[in-house]
Amino acid sequence: MSIETQSPTAAFWSVSWKGVDYDSRHGGPFDRGSADSYYHRRRDPHYFLEGTHTSPRIDREDMTDLEIDAYYAGYEYNEESGDKKDWG
């Protein structure tokens, strides 16, 4: 399903999913998609320039197609894994 590796030349984690490598840094599009799925939130493409809630939020209308694709990939990645917040 996925392979998570830390790049020796960059300060981010990479996730390979369905033949595509995604930057899964905290606050990035892939990360935000997976977090929205984890917390049972609706799909709402966005990301943060740096850390989540510690930098400007970029919403769908200002995202590139690749960033939107990464957000949806993160969402689907987490949906497929079944990793969900237990609010109980």
DRENLORO-820367 format. One record per residue (C-alpha): residue number from 1; residue in three letters; x, y, z. Coordinates in nm, 4 decimals, padded with zeros to 6 digits, always signed. Example, Ala and Ser with C-alpha at 12.3 -4.5 7.8 and 13.67 -1.06 7.14 Angstrom:
# DRENLORO-820367
pt resi 1 resn ala u +01.2300 v -00.4500 w +00.7800
pt resi 2 resn ser u +01.3670 v -00.1060 w +00.7140
***
This chain:
# DRENLORO-820367
pt resi 1 resn met u +00.0000 v +00.0000 w +00.0000
pt resi 2 resn ser u +00.2604 v +00.2561 w +00.0958
pt resi 3 resn ile u +00.6244 v +00.2957 w +00.1612
pt resi 4 resn glu u +00.7333 v +00.5816 w +00.3817
pt resi 5 resn thr u +01.0943 v +00.6876 w +00.3618
pt resi 6 resn gln u +01.2837 v +00.9897 w +00.4724
pt resi 7 resn ser u +01.4793 v +01.1446 w +00.1915
pt resi 8 resn pro u +01.8486 v +01.1758 w +00.2789
pt resi 9 resn thr u +01.8662 v +01.5035 w +00.0862
pt resi 10 resn ala u +01.5464 v +01.6738 w +00.1988
pt resi 11 resn ala u +01.3719 v +01.7466 w +00.5258
pt resi 12 resn phe u +01.0429 v +01.5753 w +00.4441
pt resi 13 resn trp u +00.8872 v +01.2337 w +00.4323
pt resi 14 resn ser u +00.7890 v +01.0776 w +00.1041
pt resi 15 resn val u +00.4951 v +00.8422 w +00.0551
pt resi 16 resn ser u +00.4726 v +00.6227 w -00.2531
pt resi 17 resn trp u +00.1111 v +00.5410 w -00.3312
pt resi 18 resn lys u -00.0391 v +00.4032 w -00.6498
pt resi 19 resn gly u +00.2843 v +00.4615 w -00.8399
pt resi 20 resn val u +00.3293 v +00.8263 w -00.7401
pt resi 21 resn asp u +00.5678 v +00.9728 w -00.4818
pt resi 22 resn tyr u +00.4129 v +01.2413 w -00.2616
pt resi 23 resn asp u +00.5792 v +01.4854 w -00.0260
pt resi 24 resn ser u +00.3987 v +01.4113 w +00.2990
pt resi 25 resn arg u +00.5481 v +01.6949 w +00.5032
pt resi 26 resn his u +00.3412 v +01.8239 w +00.7924
pt resi 27 resn gly u +00.1038 v +02.0868 w +00.6587
pt resi 28 resn gly u +00.1444 v +01.9908 w +00.2924
pt resi 29 resn pro u -00.1425 v +01.8895 w +00.0620
pt resi 30 resn phe u -00.0990 v +01.5121 w +00.1070
pt resi 31 resn asp u -00.0746 v +01.5496 w +00.4842
pt resi 32 resn arg u -00.3836 v +01.7725 w +00.5045
pt resi 33 resn gly u -00.5869 v +01.5288 w +00.2941
pt resi 34 resn ser u -00.4899 v +01.2366 w +00.5137
pt resi 35 resn ala u -00.5625 v +01.4416 w +00.8289
pt resi 36 resn asp u -00.9080 v +01.5410 w +00.7041
pt resi 37 resn ser u -00.9866 v +01.1755 w +00.6420
pt resi 38 resn tyr u -00.8440 v +01.0690 w +00.9797
pt resi 39 resn tyr u -01.0590 v +01.3215 w +01.1660
pt resi 40 resn his u -01.3735 v +01.2317 w +00.9665
pt resi 41 resn arg u -01.3830 v +01.5718 w +00.7974
pt resi 42 resn arg u -01.5223 v +01.6327 w +00.4516
pt resi 43 resn arg u -01.2896 v +01.6742 w +00.1561
pt resi 44 resn asp u -01.1746 v +02.0370 w +00.1440
pt resi 45 resn pro u -00.8479 v +02.0764 w -00.0509
pt resi 46 resn his u -00.6051 v +02.3068 w +00.1267
pt resi 47 resn tyr u -00.2570 v +02.3110 w +00.2744
pt resi 48 resn phe u -00.0255 v +02.5310 w +00.4771
pt resi 49 resn leu u +00.2913 v +02.6926 w +00.3449
pt resi 50 resn glu u +00.4835 v +02.5601 w +00.6410
pt resi 51 resn gly u +00.3483 v +02.3965 w +00.9560
pt resi 52 resn thr u -00.0213 v +02.3348 w +01.0090
pt resi 53 resn his u -00.1913 v +02.6403 w +01.1602
pt resi 54 resn thr u +00.1475 v +02.8119 w +01.2065
pt resi 55 resn ser u +00.1687 v +02.9525 w +00.8552
pt resi 56 resn pro u -00.0688 v +03.0853 w +00.5886
pt resi 57 resn arg u -00.3406 v +02.8453 w +00.4699
pt resi 58 resn ile u -00.3701 v +02.7958 w +00.0944
pt resi 59 resn asp u -00.7223 v +02.7061 w -00.0208
pt resi 60 resn arg u -00.8329 v +02.5207 w -00.3333
pt resi 61 resn glu u -00.8746 v +02.8307 w -00.5484
pt resi 62 resn asp u -00.5041 v +02.9098 w -00.4997
pt resi 63 resn met u -00.3753 v +02.5537 w -00.5397
pt resi 64 resn thr u -00.2202 v +02.4009 w -00.8503
pt resi 65 resn asp u -00.3704 v +02.0897 w -01.0067
pt resi 66 resn leu u -00.0786 v +01.8849 w -00.8686
pt resi 67 resn glu u -00.1389 v +02.0173 w -00.5165
pt resi 68 resn ile u -00.5093 v +01.9350 w -00.5420
pt resi 69 resn asp u -00.4226 v +01.5864 w -00.6683
pt resi 70 resn ala u -00.1852 v +01.5396 w -00.3726
pt resi 71 resn tyr u -00.4577 v +01.6466 w -00.1275
pt resi 72 resn tyr u -00.7067 v +01.3956 w -00.2730
pt resi 73 resn ala u -00.4381 v +01.1251 w -00.2803
pt resi 74 resn gly u -00.3716 v +01.1827 w +00.0899
pt resi 75 resn tyr u -00.7418 v +01.1612 w +00.1640
pt resi 76 resn glu u -00.7849 v +00.8377 w -00.0325
pt resi 77 resn tyr u -00.4624 v +00.6932 w +00.1108
pt resi 78 resn asn u -00.6009 v +00.7317 w +00.4613
pt resi 79 resn glu u -00.9499 v +00.6118 w +00.3634
pt resi 80 resn glu u -00.7950 v +00.2967 w +00.2213
pt resi 81 resn ser u -00.5845 v +00.2407 w +00.5332
pt resi 82 resn gly u -00.8907 v +00.2713 w +00.7572
pt resi 83 resn asp u -00.6960 v +00.4796 w +01.0103
pt resi 84 resn lys u -00.9620 v +00.6928 w +01.1771
pt resi 85 resn lys u -00.9810 v +00.8944 w +01.4966
pt resi 86 resn asp u -01.1793 v +00.7107 w +01.7625
pt resi 87 resn trp u -01.3896 v +00.9796 w +01.9285
pt resi 88 resn gly u -01.5257 v +00.7272 w +02.1803
***
